[in-house]
């Protein structure tokens, strides 16, 4: 019994699964270079993760000497 890609899934998740199967970025139609993301979206995700970690652990920003 094969499972269709749209069995109870949202439109956004179906889009992501189609792109993953085709080797594309989840967020745009560019080729995925880092697992499931293109270079642009991978860098954006890394910056967001770094900022989230910095806020959660009280680490000063990269430019901590600014006024």
C-alpha positions as CSV (number, residue, x, y, z in Angstrom):
1,X,0.0,0.0,0.0
2,X,1.7,3.2,-1.2
3,X,1.3,6.4,0.6
4,X,0.5,9.5,-1.4
5,X,2.5,12.6,-0.7
6,X,-0.7,14.6,0.3
7,X,-2.3,12.2,2.8
8,X,-3.4,14.6,5.6
9,X,-0.5,17.0,5.0
10,X,-0.6,20.8,4.7
11,X,0.1,22.4,1.4
12,X,3.4,23.8,2.7
13,X,4.6,20.4,3.9
14,X,3.7,18.8,0.5
15,X,5.7,21.6,-1.1
16,X,8.7,20.9,1.2
17,X,8.5,17.1,0.5
18,X,8.4,17.6,-3.3
19,X,11.4,19.9,-3.1
20,X,13.3,17.5,-0.9
21,X,12.6,14.6,-3.3
22,X,13.8,16.8,-6.2
23,X,17.0,17.9,-4.4
24,X,15.8,21.5,-4.1
25,X,15.8,24.0,-1.2
26,X,12.7,23.9,1.1
27,X,12.2,27.6,0.9
28,X,12.9,28.4,-2.8
29,X,13.4,26.6,-6.1
30,X,17.3,26.7,-5.9
31,X,19.4,23.6,-5.7
32,X,20.0,22.4,-2.1
33,X,23.6,22.5,-1.1
34,X,23.4,21.9,2.7
35,X,21.0,19.0,3.3
36,X,17.7,20.6,2.6
37,X,18.6,24.3,2.1
38,X,20.3,26.4,-0.5
39,X,23.3,28.5,0.4
40,X,21.3,31.6,1.1
41,X,18.7,30.0,3.3
42,X,21.4,27.9,5.1
43,X,23.2,31.1,6.0
44,X,20.0,32.8,7.2
45,X,19.2,29.8,9.4
46,X,22.7,29.8,10.9
47,X,22.5,33.5,11.8
48,X,19.1,32.9,13.5
49,X,20.4,29.9,15.4
50,X,23.5,31.9,16.6
51,X,21.3,34.8,17.7
52,X,18.9,32.5,19.5
53,X,21.8,30.9,21.3
54,X,23.3,34.2,22.2
55,X,20.1,35.5,23.7
56,X,19.4,32.3,25.6
57,X,22.9,32.1,27.1
58,X,23.7,35.7,27.7
59,X,26.6,35.8,25.3
60,X,27.5,39.3,24.1
61,X,27.1,40.1,20.4
62,X,29.9,40.0,17.9
63,X,30.3,43.8,18.2
64,X,30.0,44.1,22.0
65,X,32.0,47.4,22.1
66,X,29.4,49.4,20.4
67,X,27.4,52.1,22.4
